[in-house]
Each structure stands twice: as structure tokens, then as C-alpha cells.
Amino acid sequence: MTKIIKALYDTIHPDEGLKGNIVATPQPDSILHSIFPSNEVTIEYHASGILLYHKLDRWIYPIDIHNLTYINFLFHSDITNNDMMSLLSNRVRHGIRTNKGTVLVIVREPLSGDSNEIKHFVSLIEKNPDYKNVLFLTLHHIDSPNFLYPNILADTMYDWSPTFNITGSNNYLEGYGRRRYSCFLMNYKESNERTVLLKYLEKHDLFDEGFVSATNYTSSKVFNDLDIATTLNKTLLNIIPEGSFLRTTHPFLSEKTYRSFLFKKPFIYLGQPRFLEYIKSLGYRTFNPIINEKYDEIIDNKLRVLYVCKEIKRLMNRPLEEFVLDMSKLQEICEHNYNLYITIEAEQKAKLYNRVLHN
């Protein structure tokens, strides 16, 4: 039986469609379809004003947050007197307080702050009775009744484009054979570390060994945009250039890592230090000693990026037969990671459905 989720929005424009709640993001339904795929759920959209005239229960009020500054704005903390509940209409606020619905706060980027600051924020939410029916979906594995961590960007696992999937923008690599690695740098200018990696690959003539995407890069050997599924299926190793390199940020998993789990690929992670240590604490396995993972212990960003670059070069310079054999030895680990990812995702989805359908 198909699940039905009722989503309330303050603004449903006859021509422009939905506008995000609190934060007026365009097309806010796209993130809901990622979290609640159509083969599992039917989403009904209602204007929140319906609560004035109809009794409606077990609904969600989504707030889709892109910019992390909204966290401090929406939730009362030591540095602000603002509070999300005061921004809700009386009818929505009453429904939340009487267990008729759930505020679903979807945070697309990592929460700012170190682990202690995140713990403080979680404690603040848990202790406030007004937030009993406020549920956060984040990239962090946080053990709290107010937090879940399903893959909120699941729709980008197989295909994502910085041009927002304009028809015909992706390269499906027709006519290309298999290569050693994939690396989706895309909007590389957003990160100095991504730029360093790209320049290193170019300097050492490593573009031909893999498929690299970087929007509007000058080299003809780099693709402007690549179809993710096709590219991963044509390569043996995935290089993950994460967006955050700050060691003070609480550890997180994004769709970039989840793709390697889903496609059963060994990977090298260019991001936070001790990330590999963190995912091993969750039950995932990594690829040492076939891949030298000492980079995970290096705190200095510049030194860590350089170590990663040198390890990529070492692997790419190995004879092809030896490289293929090494990657094949890692498939049992990849199977383990795939199975664990599927299990955790199913558990998180079950908890999510239980919260929003049986409030």
C-alpha cells in the first residue's frame, strides 16, 4: 500500500507553484521527492491555510535550509533571541504543539561548529518542549529523537549537474573505454583544495587515466559535465573531492561518499582529516594498505591535499594489470560497505516514515 504524506506550504502560487516555508526557496518539492521517492510515497501538497477550515493530521511542514546561517536564526541559542516557532503561523504552530504535524527541517550542508557545539545544539533542541515535533534531517549521524540521517540528496546519486540537469548537458562517454578513476570536481573554483587537485592531475599528465569533470576548465581532456552512473561504471576507483576541509566541522557523510558505497567503488577521500576513522566507527571499512590512507591522519589542509595527490599519482603509475588486480582485491570491502549503506538507509527511512505518518 502506497504511503501518503501531506506536505503543508504557506505559499502555493497558481503560476509559480510552491515557495519554500520560512526560507522562500524555489521548487522546494524537489528535495521532498529525493527524500520520499515516488515508488514509496505519494505526496499531497496543501496550503497551510487549510488548517483554518479542515481538520488535518499527520502532516509535515518542510523547511529546506541551504545557507547554514539560518540555523542560528531559526533556533534560539546563546547568540540570538530568534526562534523558529515564532515565525510559524498560529494555525501551524498550534498543530505542531497538539501533535497534529511535524516540522521537517532539511539541512543540505554540514552543520557549522565542532562536535561540542553540535552536542550543545542537539541538547538545546531536545530540552525545549516546543521542539518535540521538530525533526532534523542532516548529513550527520546524530543519536537523538530529533535528528535522522537518511540520504537527503538521493536524487543526485546517479546524476547531478551544476547546470541542474539541462537536457543534453551530461556526457555519457559513448565511444570511450574503461579508465582507472573518476573524479567529479564540477564547481572546482568553490574550493582551493579542489583546484590544487585539478592542477596536480594536469601537471602530472593524469587526465588520460581517468574521467574528470570540472565546469569550464581550460583543458580539452577534462569534461564539462559527466553522467555519474555511466562514469562510475566505467572506472575502478573514485576520487572524492568533498566541499568541506575544516577539521573543526563535525564529521558528516554526503552524497559524494554514498555514491562510492552504492556503486561499490574503492575511494580516496579529499576532505576532512580523520574522516576514514569516523566512517570506520560507523561500521564501514576502508582500503589500507592497498591504498595508503595515512593522509587521513594529517591535520594540515595543504599537507593532506599534497599527500592525497601523491597517492593518486602512485596508483596511476602502477602497471595497469597490477592496478586492476589491486582494485579487485578491494571488492569484498566494497560489498560490505554497500550492504551497510543499504541497511542504514532502510533503518533511517523506516524511522522517518514512522515519525511523519504516526505522529
C-alpha positions in Angstrom: 0.0 0.0 0.0 1.4 3.4 -1.0 2.2 5.8 1.8 0.6 9.2 1.6 2.4 12.2 3.1 0.7 15.5 3.4 3.0 18.5 3.0 1.9 22.0 4.0 3.3 25.1 2.4 2.4 28.7 3.2 2.5 29.7 -0.4 1.2 27.8 -3.4 1.2 30.2 -6.3 -1.1 29.4 -9.2 1.6 30.2 -11.8 4.9 30.0 -9.9 4.0 26.9 -7.8 5.4 26.2 -4.3 7.5 28.6 -2.4 9.7 27.3 0.5 8.4 27.7 4.0 10.2 30.4 6.1 13.1 30.4 3.5 11.4 31.1 0.2 13.4 28.7 -1.9 12.1 27.9 -5.4 10.9 24.4 -6.2 11.1 23.1 -2.7 9.2 20.0 -3.7 12.4 18.7 -5.4 14.1 17.8 -2.1 10.9 16.1 -0.9 10.9 13.8 -4.0 14.5 13.0 -3.2 13.7 12.0 0.4 10.3 10.5 -0.4 10.7 8.8 -3.8 7.5 8.2 -5.9 7.8 4.4 -5.8 7.4 4.6 -2.0 5.3 7.6 -1.3 2.6 9.8 -2.7 3.0 13.4 -1.6 -0.1 15.6 -1.3 0.5 19.3 -1.2 -1.8 21.6 0.8 -1.8 25.3 1.6 -1.2 25.7 5.3 -4.3 27.9 5.4 -6.4 24.7 5.0 -5.9 24.2 8.8 -8.4 27.1 9.3 -11.2 25.1 7.6 -10.3 21.4 7.8 -9.1 19.0 10.4 -5.8 17.7 9.1 -3.4 15.5 11.0 -0.1 13.7 10.4 1.2 16.4 8.1 4.7 17.7 7.6 5.7 21.4 7.4 9.1 21.3 5.5 11.8 23.9 5.9 14.6 23.4 3.4 17.8 25.1 4.5 20.6 25.8 2.1 22.5 28.5 4.0 23.8 27.4 7.4 23.4 30.9 8.8 19.7 30.1 9.1 20.4 27.6 11.8 21.2 30.3 14.3 18.4 32.5 13.0 15.7 29.9 13.3 16.6 28.3 16.6 17.1 30.1 19.9 20.7 29.8 21.1 23.2 31.7 23.2 23.8 34.2 20.4 20.3 35.0 19.2 16.9 35.7 20.6 15.1 34.4 17.4 13.0 31.3 17.5 11.6 29.3 14.6 8.2 28.7 16.3 7.6 32.5 16.4 7.9 32.5 12.6 5.1 29.9 12.1 1.5 30.9 11.6 -0.7 30.4 14.6 -2.5 27.5 12.9 0.7 25.7 12.1 2.2 26.3 15.5 -1.0 25.0 17.2 -0.9 21.9 15.0 2.7 21.2 16.0 2.1 21.7 19.7 -1.0 19.4 19.6 0.8 16.6 17.8 -1.0 17.0 14.5 2.1 17.5 12.4 5.9 17.6 12.2 8.2 20.4 11.3 10.7 18.8 9.0 14.0 20.8 8.8 16.1 19.6 5.9 19.7 20.8 6.1 21.5 20.2 2.9 25.0 21.2 4.0 27.1 20.2 7.1 26.1 21.9 10.4 28.6 24.5 11.4 30.6 24.0 14.6 32.8 21.4 16.1 31.4 18.3 17.9 31.0 20.0 21.2 29.0 22.8 19.6 26.8 20.3 17.8 26.2 18.5 21.0 25.2 21.8 22.6 22.8 22.5 19.7 21.3 19.0 19.9 20.8 19.3 23.7 19.1 22.7 23.2 16.6 21.2 20.8 15.9 18.1 22.9 15.3 20.1 26.1 12.9 22.6 24.6 9.3 21.1 24.7 8.3 23.4 21.8 10.6 21.3 19.6 9.1 18.0 20.4 7.7 17.7 16.9 10.6 19.3 15.1 12.7 16.7 13.2 16.0 17.5 11.5 17.3 15.6 8.5 21.1 16.2 8.3 24.3 14.8 6.9 25.5 13.9 10.4 24.9 10.7 12.2 23.4 12.2 15.4 21.9 9.9 18.0 18.8 11.9 19.0 15.0 11.6 18.7 15.0 15.0 16.9 17.6 14.0 14.3 17.7 11.5 11.5 20.2 11.0 8.7 18.7 9.4 5.6 20.5 10.3 2.4 18.6 13.5 1.8 20.2 14.0 -1.7 19.5 10.6 -3.0 18.3 12.0 -6.3 21.9 13.1 -7.0 23.4 9.6 -6.6 23.1 8.6 -10.2 23.1 12.0 -11.9 23.8 15.6 -10.9 24.8 18.5 -12.9 26.0 22.0 -11.9 23.7 23.1 -14.8 20.8 21.5 -13.0 20.5 18.6 -15.4 19.7 20.7 -18.5 18.8 18.1 -21.2 21.8 17.1 -23.2 24.4 18.7 -20.8 25.8 15.5 -19.5 28.4 13.4 -21.3 27.6 9.7 -21.3 31.1 8.7 -22.6 29.9 7.0 -25.7 32.9 5.6 -27.6 35.1 5.7 -24.5 36.6 2.6 -22.9 37.2 2.0 -19.3 39.7 4.1 -17.3 41.3 3.8 -13.9 39.5 6.5 -11.9 36.6 9.0 -11.8 36.7 12.5 -10.2 33.7 14.8 -10.2 35.3 18.2 -9.4 32.5 20.1 -11.2 32.4 23.5 -9.4 36.0 23.3 -8.6 36.5 27.0 -8.1 34.5 26.8 -4.9 37.4 25.1 -3.1 41.1 25.9 -3.2 41.8 22.2 -2.5 39.8 21.1 -5.5 41.7 23.5 -7.7 45.1 22.2 -6.3 44.0 18.6 -7.1 42.9 19.5 -10.6 46.2 21.3 -11.3 48.2 18.4 -9.9 46.4 15.9 -12.2 47.1 18.1 -15.2 50.7 18.7 -14.3 51.4 15.0 -14.0 49.5 14.0 -17.1 46.9 12.0 -15.2 43.8 13.2 -17.0 44.0 10.4 -19.6 44.0 7.8 -16.8 40.5 8.8 -15.6 37.4 10.7 -16.3 37.5 14.2 -14.7 34.7 16.7 -14.7 35.3 20.4 -14.0 32.9 23.1 -15.2 34.5 25.4 -17.8 38.1 24.2 -17.2 40.5 25.0 -20.0 41.9 21.6 -20.8 40.2 19.6 -23.6 41.0 16.4 -21.6 38.6 17.5 -18.8 34.8 17.0 -19.3 32.5 19.9 -18.6 29.9 17.6 -17.2 29.7 13.8 -16.8 26.8 11.4 -16.2 27.6 10.0 -12.8 26.3 6.5 -13.2 27.9 5.9 -16.6 31.3 7.3 -15.3 31.4 5.2 -12.2 30.5 2.1 -14.1 33.5 2.7 -16.4 36.1 3.2 -13.7 37.7 1.2 -10.9 38.5 3.9 -8.3 36.6 7.0 -7.2 38.3 10.2 -6.0 36.0 12.1 -3.8 36.7 15.9 -3.5 34.5 16.9 -0.6 33.3 20.5 -0.1 34.5 20.9 3.5 38.1 20.5 4.6 37.7 22.1 8.1 38.9 19.9 10.9 36.6 21.7 13.3 33.4 20.7 11.4 31.5 17.8 13.0 32.1 14.7 10.7 29.5 14.1 8.0 28.6 11.9 5.1 27.4 13.5 1.9 26.1 12.0 -1.4 29.7 12.1 -2.7 30.7 9.3 -0.3 27.4 7.5 -0.6 27.9 7.1 -4.3 31.0 5.1 -3.8 29.1 2.8 -1.4 26.2 2.4 -3.8 28.4 1.8 -6.9 30.7 -0.5 -4.9 33.8 1.6 -5.6 37.1 1.9 -3.6 37.7 5.6 -3.0 40.3 8.2 -1.9 38.7 10.9 0.2 39.9 14.5 -0.2 38.2 16.3 2.7 38.2 16.5 6.4 41.0 14.8 8.4 40.1 11.6 10.3 37.1 11.1 8.0 38.1 7.5 7.4 38.5 7.0 11.1 35.0 8.3 11.6 33.2 6.1 9.0 35.0 3.1 10.4 33.4 3.9 13.8 30.1 3.6 12.0 31.0 0.1 10.7 32.3 0.9 7.2 35.6 -0.4 6.0 38.4 1.3 4.1 41.2 0.3 1.8 44.5 0.3 3.5 47.2 -1.0 2.7 46.4 -1.3 -1.0 45.5 2.4 -0.8 47.8 4.3 1.6 45.4 6.1 3.9 48.0 7.9 6.1 46.5 11.1 4.6 43.6 10.7 7.0 45.8 11.5 10.0 47.2 14.7 8.6 45.6 17.8 10.1 47.2 20.5 8.0 45.0 21.0 4.9 47.8 21.8 2.5 49.9 18.8 3.6 46.8 16.5 3.5 45.9 17.5 -0.1 49.5 17.0 -1.2 49.7 13.6 0.4 46.4 12.6 -1.4 47.8 13.9 -4.7 51.0 11.8 -4.4 49.0 8.7 -3.5 46.8 9.2 -6.6 50.0 9.5 -8.7 51.5 6.4 -7.2 48.4 4.4 -8.0 48.1 5.7 -11.5 51.8 4.9 -12.2 51.4 1.3 -11.3 51.3 -1.2 -14.2 47.7 -1.5 -15.4 47.5 -5.2 -14.7 48.7 -4.7 -11.1 46.3 -1.8 -10.6 43.3 -3.8 -11.8 44.3 -6.7 -9.6 44.6 -4.5 -6.6 41.2 -2.9 -7.1 39.7 -6.4 -7.5 41.1 -7.3 -4.1 39.0 -4.5 -2.6 35.7 -5.7 -3.9 34.8 -7.6 -0.7 35.2 -4.4 1.3 33.0 -2.6 -1.3 30.3 -5.2 -0.9 30.4 -4.8 2.8 30.1 -1.0 2.5 27.2 -1.3 0.0 25.3 -3.7 2.3 25.8 -1.5 5.3 24.7 1.6 3.5 21.5 -0.1 2.3 20.8 -1.3 5.8 21.3 2.1 7.5 19.3 3.8 4.8 16.4 1.4 5.2 16.5 1.9 9.0 16.6 5.7 8.7 13.7 5.7 6.2 11.6 3.4 8.5 12.2 5.8 11.4 11.3 8.8 9.2 8.1 7.2 8.0 7.1 6.2 11.5 7.6 9.8 12.7 5.7 11.6 9.9 2.9 9.0 9.4 2.3 8.1 13.0 2.9 11.4 14.8 
